[in-house]
Amino acid sequence: MIKDSPNPPLDSSQFQVSAHQAINHYLNPSSKPEPSGNGTGLFAVREGLDAETLLINASEDLASVQALANHLAFEIDGNPRSVALGICRMLEGIQLMVEKTLNLNESRLQR
């Protein structure tokens, strides 16, 4: 299908402002909002959950995200594939740390 009009020109000044906001958000710790523990964010963790329950759920969530990233990595090629595989490796490391923490917690409880 042929478009009736060409794509509108990009406003590079707005793009630069947005890029600077994104960079400041991730790289400037002073501009990060303080996390609120009162559940006013989009998601909240229910009070009263023990560490084991939280770690088990974190482990399952990590496994799900890792499966998504693995699937994505084998659907794309080139540099984006390398990025997706890098994410997979980071997730594997985090998963190992969570599982190690669960094992330490379990061995501590058995003493």
C-alpha positions in Angstrom: 0.0 0.0 0.0 1.4 3.4 -1.0 1.2 6.2 1.6 -0.6 9.4 0.6 2.1 11.6 2.3 5.7 10.9 3.3 6.8 10.3 6.8 6.8 13.5 8.9 10.2 15.0 9.6 11.7 14.1 13.0 12.2 16.8 15.5 15.8 16.2 16.5 15.7 18.6 19.5 12.9 16.6 21.1 14.8 13.4 20.5 17.9 14.9 22.2 15.8 16.0 25.2 14.3 12.6 25.5 17.7 10.9 25.1 19.2 13.1 27.8 16.3 12.4 30.2 16.7 8.6 29.7 20.5 8.8 30.2 20.1 10.9 33.4 17.4 8.6 34.7 19.7 5.5 34.5 23.2 7.1 35.0 22.5 9.9 37.5 21.7 8.4 40.9 20.7 11.7 42.4 17.8 12.0 40.0 16.4 8.6 40.7 13.2 8.7 42.7 13.4 7.1 46.2 11.5 3.8 46.3 8.4 4.0 48.3 7.6 1.1 50.6 4.0 2.1 51.0 2.7 0.3 47.8 2.0 3.4 45.9 3.9 2.2 42.8 2.5 0.0 40.1 3.5 -3.2 41.9 3.9 -4.0 45.5 5.1 -7.0 47.5 2.6 -8.2 50.1 3.7 -7.7 53.7 4.5 -10.7 55.9 6.1 -12.9 53.2 9.2 -14.8 54.3 12.5 -14.7 52.5 12.2 -18.2 51.1 8.8 -17.4 49.5 10.2 -14.2 48.0 13.4 -16.0 46.7 11.4 -18.9 45.2 9.1 -16.5 43.3 12.1 -14.4 42.2 13.8 -17.6 40.9 10.7 -18.6 39.0 10.4 -15.2 37.5 14.0 -15.2 36.4 13.5 -18.6 34.8 10.6 -17.2 32.8 12.5 -14.1 31.7 15.5 -16.3 30.8 13.2 -18.5 28.6 11.9 -15.4 26.8 15.4 -14.0 26.2 16.7 -17.4 25.0 13.7 -17.7 22.6 14.4 -14.2 21.3 18.1 -14.8 20.9 17.4 -17.6 18.4 14.9 -15.7 16.5 17.2 -12.8 15.5 20.7 -12.5 14.0 23.7 -10.2 14.3 24.4 -7.7 17.0 20.9 -7.9 18.5 21.4 -11.6 19.0 24.6 -11.0 20.9 22.8 -8.5 23.1 20.0 -11.0 23.8 22.6 -13.7 24.6 24.3 -11.3 27.0 21.1 -10.8 28.8 20.6 -14.6 29.0 24.1 -14.9 30.6 23.3 -12.2 33.1 20.0 -13.8 34.0 21.8 -17.2 34.5 24.2 -15.5 36.9 21.4 -13.9 38.9 19.5 -17.2 38.9 22.6 -19.0 40.3 22.9 -16.3 43.1 19.2 -16.7 44.0 19.4 -20.5 44.1 22.6 -20.3 46.2 20.8 -17.9 48.6 17.9 -20.4 48.8 20.4 -23.2 49.6 22.1 -21.2 52.3 18.8 -20.3 53.8 17.7 -24.0 53.8 21.0 -25.2 55.3 20.7 -22.5 58.0 17.2 -23.6 58.9 18.2 -27.2 59.2 20.9 -26.5 61.9 
